[in-house]
Amino acid sequence: MLPDGRQHLRPPDGRERRERRDWTSLPIHPLLAAAYPVIFLFALNIAEQVTLAPLWLPLALAVVDTAMLLAILGLVLRNWHRAALLTTVLVAGFFGYGHAWTAASEMLDSQWPLIVAWLLAVGIGVAVAWRIGSTHLRTATRALNAVTLFLVVLNLTIVLTTRPVLGVESAPEELTPLELTAPDASPDVYFVILDRYAGSTALRETYGFDNEPFLTELEKRGFAVARHAHANYIKTPLSLASTLSMEPLDADALKEQASDGSDRDPIHRVLGQRLAVPAALKEIGYEYVQIGNWWTPTNTNVDADLSLVYEGQDQFGSALAQTTFLRALDDPAGAPDDPWDWPVMRENNLYALDRLEEVTSLPGPKYVFAHLVTTHPPYVHNADGSYTGRAQVARLGDVESYRRQLTYANSRMLAFVDRVLADDPDAIIILQADEGPFPARYDDLEWNFKWRDATDAELEEKFGILFAMRVPDADLEAEGFHDAITPVNTFRMLFNARYGTDLALLPDRTWAHEDLYRFYDFFDITDRLRR
């Protein structure tokens, strides 16, 4: 009762309950703001992903760390709406810096001006969040909840609808294995892909590198070397899918499955499903060991009995880190243009190389597939294996950096071969590239590079590859091995030589594609390549 006799006007009980249940003002926007950049980057690079697996750890770390910051500020301030607003400002500052530097790097020679400006902007945002009136906090909370929820749902929808197969374990595709006849003593089979290992001609003419000492050492160890071999296709997934199925690719079928001309998901999925070569070897008792790298499509395969993959930061995690304020800690006085964390790439490479040597001691018979990127950018290895760094690569240039990394790869391959032969002198070893390096002009144009306009030297650099096979007790030349062989015939020759098949060798043809916008529009360039 008021002093003048009037009664307090109290809202009905139902209205009180509705106000207490106003979920729109629940301060959840910091968690959504932390989730958004992770999901956004994954959606942006969805064509490179095969499963949802790379998404979960970065997403969990972002949300959990943000929740901890929110809890600390909330307990200190005793005002959850203000704590949430401050947290969202800090989250936006942390996750937005890398994108800002990517945009500004073409105009600035150093990160310091942007770092100062960015910290100033974040400081202003914190000051505004600190001083905003209590009456406006709920309004700001509702608005931020709506905006961040919309952004998360939008990008999550892209992830789930653009690639509906992501996150679903692939059922083994029905595949009729080849009927191989197991030798009396089945030798181990090692199939090692050295990504972007150039052929002898390009190494000599473009890189000024004499690879003969390495090739000669392989020959001393019983290898047949094709010095003018070429890849069948232009990119890793295309090349490996063809090699491991022992067939040319069906471009029309791939186009039919693709959402647009640049969609690589159809060919990426192929690499994770059943493939003719490993399936045939498993049928006759081989264990399948897969050694992958940061590239998701070759992390594993549905038939693999053991998959060995570096458990540190992967490609997506490294790319995400470079969109955050962590990028300011990476050479702030310079302007690095590579989005990956180079030390992580080096550790990834060393892990794969070390595991490749170690698996030689596993009991056989075993089929070991290893996809190595020790001849692939970024150039993180000197000739002795020590770390390079962006500053050194920028000073020396890509050509010298590639030569140094190639020298290191050669030394590790010889050590691996010697390790294998010490354990099993009858082992079959295939060292092969899937593609050569990209020409310098491609690095400048990339998506706008037209392969029909490539010079002969550029085609040789891209399609000339390392190709060496060691098949004891086999006459590979009689089986069709020649100096300009292509990978589509690798296992046709091997199976004919040692596993009782009578497979016809296919024409050694090479296909480029128009450009990255027309990934499956192949055209034959065999006649243009040097012999």
C-alpha positions in Angstrom: 0.0 0.0 0.0 1.4 3.4 -1.0 1.2 6.3 1.5 -1.7 7.8 -0.4 -3.6 4.6 -0.1 -3.0 3.4 -3.6 -1.9 -0.2 -4.2 1.2 -1.3 -6.0 0.4 -2.3 -9.6 1.9 -5.8 -10.0 2.0 -7.5 -13.3 0.1 -10.8 -13.5 2.1 -13.9 -12.5 2.1 -15.1 -16.1 3.8 -11.9 -17.2 6.5 -12.3 -14.5 7.2 -15.8 -15.7 7.4 -14.6 -19.4 10.0 -12.0 -18.4 12.0 -14.5 -16.4 12.0 -16.7 -19.5 13.2 -14.1 -21.9 15.7 -16.4 -23.6 16.5 -13.7 -26.2 18.5 -11.8 -23.6 20.5 -14.7 -22.4 24.2 -13.7 -23.1 25.2 -16.5 -25.5 26.6 -14.3 -28.3 30.2 -14.7 -27.2 30.0 -18.5 -27.8 28.4 -18.0 -31.1 30.9 -15.3 -32.0 33.7 -17.8 -31.3 32.1 -20.5 -33.3 31.3 -18.4 -36.3 34.9 -17.8 -37.7 35.7 -21.5 -37.3 32.6 -22.6 -39.2 33.0 -19.8 -41.7 36.5 -20.8 -42.7 35.5 -24.4 -42.9 32.6 -23.5 -45.2 34.8 -21.3 -47.3 37.2 -24.2 -47.8 34.6 -26.9 -48.0 35.9 -28.1 -51.4 39.2 -29.2 -49.7 37.4 -31.2 -47.0 36.4 -34.9 -47.1 35.0 -35.3 -43.6 33.9 -33.0 -40.7 36.8 -34.3 -38.6 39.1 -31.2 -39.0 36.3 -28.9 -37.8 35.7 -30.4 -34.3 38.9 -29.6 -32.4 39.3 -26.0 -33.4 35.6 -25.4 -32.9 35.7 -26.9 -29.4 38.8 -25.0 -28.4 37.3 -21.7 -29.6 34.0 -22.2 -27.8 35.5 -23.6 -24.6 38.2 -20.9 -24.3 35.6 -18.2 -24.9 33.3 -19.8 -22.2 36.2 -19.7 -19.7 36.9 -16.0 -20.5 33.2 -15.2 -20.2 33.0 -17.1 -16.8 36.0 -15.2 -15.4 34.7 -11.8 -16.5 31.2 -12.6 -15.3 32.4 -13.6 -11.8 34.6 -10.6 -11.5 32.1 -8.0 -12.8 29.0 -9.7 -11.4 27.2 -8.6 -14.5 26.9 -11.3 -17.1 25.5 -9.0 -19.9 28.5 -6.6 -19.6 30.9 -9.5 -19.3 29.4 -11.1 -22.5 29.7 -7.8 -24.4 33.4 -7.4 -23.4 34.1 -11.1 -24.3 32.5 -10.7 -27.8 34.6 -7.6 -28.4 37.8 -9.5 -27.5 36.8 -12.5 -29.5 36.1 -10.4 -32.6 39.5 -8.7 -32.2 41.3 -12.1 -31.8 39.6 -13.8 -34.8 39.5 -10.8 -37.1 43.1 -9.7 -37.2 44.4 -12.3 -39.7 41.7 -11.4 -42.2 42.6 -7.7 -41.8 46.3 -8.4 -42.4 45.5 -10.4 -45.5 43.7 -7.4 -46.9 46.3 -4.9 -45.8 49.4 -6.8 -46.6 49.5 -5.6 -50.2 49.7 -2.0 -49.0 51.9 -2.4 -45.9 55.5 -3.7 -45.6 55.2 -4.4 -41.9 52.5 -5.6 -39.6 53.3 -3.0 -36.9 51.0 -0.2 -38.2 48.1 -2.6 -38.4 48.9 -4.2 -35.0 48.8 -0.7 -33.4 45.6 0.3 -35.2 44.0 -3.0 -34.4 44.8 -2.9 -30.7 43.5 0.7 -30.6 40.2 -0.4 -32.2 39.8 -3.3 -29.8 40.6 -0.9 -26.9 37.9 1.5 -28.1 35.5 -1.4 -28.4 36.3 -2.5 -24.8 35.8 1.0 -23.6 32.4 1.3 -25.2 31.3 -2.1 -23.8 32.5 -1.0 -20.4 30.6 2.3 -20.4 27.4 1.3 -22.1 24.4 1.9 -19.9 22.7 -0.9 -18.1 19.4 -0.1 -19.8 21.0 -0.8 -23.2 22.9 -4.0 -22.3 19.9 -6.2 -22.8 19.1 -4.6 -26.1 22.7 -5.0 -27.2 22.6 -8.7 -26.0 19.4 -9.4 -28.0 20.9 -7.8 -31.1 24.2 -9.6 -30.9 22.5 -13.0 -30.2 20.4 -12.6 -33.3 23.3 -11.6 -35.5 25.8 -14.2 -34.4 23.1 -16.9 -34.4 22.2 -16.0 -38.0 25.9 -16.1 -39.1 26.5 -19.5 -37.4 23.3 -21.1 -38.8 24.0 -19.7 -42.3 27.6 -21.1 -42.5 26.6 -24.4 -40.8 23.9 -24.8 -43.4 26.5 -24.3 -46.2 28.7 -27.0 -44.6 25.8 -29.5 -44.2 24.0 -28.9 -47.5 26.9 -28.3 -49.9 28.6 -31.5 -48.8 25.8 -33.7 -47.4 28.3 -36.7 -47.2 30.6 -34.9 -44.8 30.7 -36.5 -41.4 29.2 -39.7 -42.6 31.4 -42.7 -42.7 31.7 -43.9 -46.3 30.3 -47.4 -46.8 32.8 -49.5 -48.8 32.0 -49.2 -52.4 31.1 -52.5 -54.2 34.3 -53.3 -56.0 35.2 -56.5 -57.7 38.9 -57.1 -56.7 41.4 -58.2 -59.3 42.2 -61.9 -59.0 45.8 -61.8 -58.0 47.9 -64.9 -57.4 50.0 -64.5 -54.2 53.7 -65.4 -54.6 55.0 -68.3 -52.5 56.6 -65.6 -50.2 54.6 -62.4 -50.6 57.0 -59.5 -50.6 56.1 -56.2 -48.9 54.9 -53.5 -51.3 55.9 -49.9 -50.6 54.1 -47.2 -52.7 55.6 -43.8 -51.9 54.2 -40.7 -53.5 56.6 -37.7 -53.4 54.3 -34.8 -54.2 55.5 -32.3 -56.8 58.8 -34.1 -57.4 59.9 -32.8 -60.8 61.2 -34.9 -63.6 64.8 -35.0 -64.8 64.3 -32.6 -67.7 62.6 -29.8 -65.6 65.1 -30.2 -62.8 67.9 -29.7 -65.2 66.5 -27.0 -67.4 64.3 -25.0 -65.0 65.9 -25.6 -61.6 69.5 -26.1 -62.6 69.6 -29.3 -60.6 71.4 -32.5 -61.7 69.4 -35.4 -60.3 71.5 -38.1 -61.9 73.5 -39.0 -58.7 70.3 -39.8 -56.9 68.8 -41.8 -59.8 72.0 -43.7 -60.2 72.0 -44.6 -56.5 68.5 -46.0 -57.0 69.6 -48.0 -60.0 72.5 -49.5 -57.9 69.8 -50.7 -55.5 67.9 -52.5 -58.2 65.4 -49.8 -59.4 64.3 -49.2 -62.9 64.1 -45.5 -63.5 62.0 -43.7 -66.1 63.8 -40.4 -66.7 61.1 -39.0 -69.0 58.0 -40.2 -67.2 55.0 -37.9 -67.0 51.9 -37.7 -64.8 48.6 -38.7 -66.3 46.8 -35.7 -64.7 47.6 -32.3 -63.4 46.7 -32.4 -59.7 47.2 -34.9 -56.8 43.6 -36.2 -56.4 43.2 -36.8 -60.1 46.6 -38.5 -60.4 46.3 -40.7 -57.4 42.7 -41.8 -58.2 43.8 -42.9 -61.7 47.0 -44.6 -60.5 45.2 -46.6 -57.7 42.3 -47.6 -59.9 44.7 -48.3 -62.9 42.2 -46.6 -65.2 41.8 -43.2 -66.8 39.3 -41.0 -65.0 35.7 -40.7 -66.1 35.4 -36.9 -66.5 31.7 -37.0 -67.3 30.9 -38.9 -64.2 32.9 -36.5 -62.0 31.2 -33.5 -63.6 27.8 -35.0 -62.9 28.6 -35.3 -59.2 30.2 -31.9 -58.9 28.2 -28.9 -57.7 30.1 -26.6 -60.1 33.1 -26.6 -62.3 35.6 -26.0 -59.4 34.1 -28.6 -57.0 36.8 -31.1 -56.1 34.8 -33.1 -53.6 33.8 -35.9 -56.0 37.5 -36.8 -56.7 38.5 -36.3 -53.0 35.8 -38.8 -52.0 37.2 -41.4 -54.4 40.5 -41.4 -52.5 38.8 -42.3 -49.2 36.8 -45.1 -50.7 37.7 -48.5 -52.0 40.4 -48.5 -54.7 41.4 -51.4 -57.0 45.1 -51.6 -56.0 44.9 -51.9 -52.2 41.6 -53.9 -52.4 43.3 -56.5 -54.6 46.3 -56.8 -52.3 44.1 -57.1 -49.2 42.3 -60.0 -50.9 45.4 -62.1 -50.9 46.4 -61.4 -47.3 48.2 -58.0 -47.3 47.8 -55.6 -44.4 47.3 -52.1 -45.6 49.3 -49.3 -43.8 48.5 -45.7 -44.8 50.8 -42.8 -44.0 49.1 -39.5 -44.7 49.9 -35.9 -44.1 48.0 -32.6 -43.4 46.0 -33.1 -46.6 42.7 -34.6 -45.6 41.9 -36.8 -48.7 45.0 -39.0 -48.1 44.8 -39.1 -44.3 43.2 -42.5 -44.5 41.2 -44.9 -46.7 38.2 -47.1 -45.9 40.3 -50.3 -46.5 43.4 -49.2 -44.4 44.2 -51.4 -41.5 46.5 -48.8 -39.9 46.5 -45.1 -40.6 49.4 -43.0 -39.4 48.8 -39.3 -39.4 50.5 -36.5 -37.5 48.3 -35.6 -34.6 49.5 -32.0 -34.2 47.9 -29.1 -36.0 46.5 -30.1 -39.4 46.0 -28.0 -42.5 42.7 -26.5 -41.4 43.9 -25.8 -37.9 47.0 -24.0 -39.3 44.9 -22.0 -41.7 42.6 -21.0 -38.9 45.4 -19.9 -36.7 46.6 -17.6 -39.4 43.3 -15.7 -39.4 43.7 -14.9 -35.7 45.8 -12.5 -33.8 48.4 -15.2 -33.6 49.5 -14.0 -37.0 50.8 -10.8 -35.4 53.3 -12.9 -33.5 54.7 -14.3 -36.8 57.4 -12.0 -38.1 55.5 -8.7 -37.4 58.1 -6.7 -39.2 57.7 -8.6 -42.4 54.9 -9.4 -44.8 54.7 -13.2 -45.1 52.1 -14.3 -47.7 51.9 -18.0 -46.9 48.9 -18.8 -44.7 50.3 -22.0 -43.1 52.2 -22.4 -40.0 55.6 -23.5 -41.4 57.1 -25.2 -38.3 53.9 -27.3 -38.1 54.4 -28.3 -41.8 58.0 -29.4 -41.0 56.9 -31.4 -38.0 54.3 -33.0 -40.2 56.8 -34.0 -42.8 59.3 -35.4 -40.3 56.6 -37.4 -38.7 55.6 -39.1 -42.0 59.3 -39.7 -43.0 60.0 -41.3 -39.6 56.9 -43.5 -39.6 57.8 -44.6 -43.1 61.2 -45.9 -41.9 59.6 -47.5 -38.8 56.9 -49.5 -40.5 59.6 -51.5 -42.3 59.8 -53.5 -39.0 56.1 -54.5 -39.0 55.4 -58.1 -39.9 54.3 -58.7 -43.5 53.1 -59.1 -46.0 52.1 -55.4 -46.0 51.1 -52.8 -48.5 52.4 -49.4 -47.4 51.0 -46.3 -49.1 52.7 -43.0 -48.1 51.9 -39.6 -49.4 54.9 -37.3 -48.7 55.0 -33.5 -49.2 58.7 -33.1 -48.6 59.1 -31.8 -52.1 56.0 -29.6 -51.9 55.7 -26.0 -50.7 56.2 -24.5 -48.2 59.9 -25.1 -48.4 60.6 -25.8 -44.7 63.7 -28.1 -45.1 67.3 -27.2 -45.9 69.4 -29.8 -47.6 70.4 -31.2 -44.1 66.8 -31.2 -42.9 67.2 -28.1 -40.7 64.4 -25.5 -40.7 64.3 -22.7 -43.2 61.8 -20.0 -42.4 60.0 -17.5 -44.6 62.8 -15.0 -44.4 65.4 -17.4 -45.8 63.1 -18.6 -48.5 62.3 -15.0 -49.5 66.0 -14.3 -49.6 67.0 -17.4 -51.6 64.0 -17.6 -53.8 61.8 -20.6 -54.6 64.2 -22.3 -57.1 67.1 -22.5 -54.6 64.7 -23.4 -51.8 63.2 -26.2 -53.9 66.6 -27.6 -54.7 67.5 -27.7 -51.0 64.3 -29.4 -50.0 64.7 -31.9 -52.9 68.2 -32.7 -51.7 66.9 -33.5 -48.3 64.1 -35.6 -49.7 66.6 -37.6 -51.8 68.7 -38.3 -48.7 65.7 -39.5 -46.7 64.5 -41.7 -49.6 67.9 -43.5 -49.9 67.9 -44.0 -46.1 64.4 -45.4 -46.3 65.3 -47.8 -49.2 68.4 -49.0 -47.3 66.2 -49.6 -44.2 63.7 -51.6 -46.3 66.3 -53.7 -48.0 68.0 -54.5 -44.7 64.8 -55.9 -43.4 63.4 -57.5 -46.6 65.7 -57.7 -49.7 62.8 -59.0 -51.7 60.6 -55.9 -51.0 58.9 -54.1 -53.9 59.4 -50.3 -53.7 57.8 -47.7 -55.9 58.9 -44.1 -55.7 56.7 -41.9 -57.8 55.5 -38.3 -58.0 51.9 -37.5 -58.7 52.6 -34.2 -60.3 55.5 -31.7 -60.8 55.9 -28.2 -59.3 53.7 -25.4 -60.6 55.4 -22.9 -62.9 56.2 -19.5 -61.5 53.7 -17.8 -63.7 51.0 -20.1 -62.3 51.8 -18.9 -58.8 51.0 -15.4 -59.9 47.8 -16.2 -61.7 46.5 -19.5 -60.2 42.7 -19.5 -60.8 43.2 -17.4 -63.9 46.0 -19.5 -65.4 44.9 -21.1 -68.6 46.7 -24.4 -69.3 46.0 -24.2 -73.0 48.3 -21.2 -73.0 51.1 -22.8 -71.1 54.5 -23.0 -72.7 56.2 -26.3 -73.4 58.6 -25.6 -70.6 55.8 -25.0 -68.2 54.0 -28.2 -69.2 57.2 -30.2 -68.7 57.8 -28.6 -65.3 54.2 -29.5 -64.2 53.9 -33.0 -65.7 57.4 -34.4 -65.7 57.7 -36.6 -62.6 60.0 -39.0 -60.7 59.2 -42.6 -61.5 61.3 -45.5 -60.1 60.3 -49.1 -59.5 62.1 -51.9 -57.7 60.6 -55.3 -58.4 63.0 -58.1 -57.7 62.9 -61.2 -59.9 61.0 -59.4 -62.6 61.9 -58.2 -66.1 60.1 -54.9 -66.0 61.2 -54.0 -69.5 59.5 -57.2 -70.8 56.4 -56.1 -68.9 56.3 -52.8 -70.8 58.4 -50.5 -68.6 59.9 -47.7 -70.7 61.5 -44.3 -70.3 58.3 -42.3 -70.8 55.9 -44.5 -68.8 52.9 -43.0 -66.9 51.5 -43.9 -63.5 48.3 -45.5 -64.9 50.4 -48.5 -65.8 52.4 -48.7 -62.6 50.4 -51.5 -61.0 49.4 -53.1 -64.2 53.1 -53.8 -64.8 53.6 -54.9 -61.2 50.6 -57.2 -61.1 51.6 -58.8 -64.4 55.2 -59.3 -63.3 54.6 -60.7 -59.8 51.0 -61.5 -59.2 49.8 -63.6 -62.1 47.7 -61.2 -64.0 47.6 -60.5 -67.7 46.5 -56.8 -67.8 46.9 -54.9 -71.0 49.0 -51.7 -70.6 47.1 -48.6 -71.4 48.3 -45.8 -73.7 50.6 -43.4 -71.9 48.6 -40.2 -72.2 48.6 -37.0 -70.3 45.7 -34.6 -69.7 45.7 -31.1 -68.4 42.5 -29.2 -67.4 41.4 -25.9 -68.6 41.8 -24.1 -65.3 40.7 -24.4 -61.7 37.2 -23.2 -62.6 36.9 -26.2 -65.0 38.6 -28.8 -62.9 37.3 -31.8 -64.9 37.5 -30.3 -68.4 40.5 -32.4 -69.6 42.4 -32.1 -72.8 45.2 -34.2 -74.1 48.7 -32.6 -74.1 50.8 -35.8 -74.7 52.1 -34.6 -78.0 53.3 -31.3 -76.6 55.5 -32.8 -73.9 59.2 -33.2 -74.5 60.5 -36.7 -75.1 
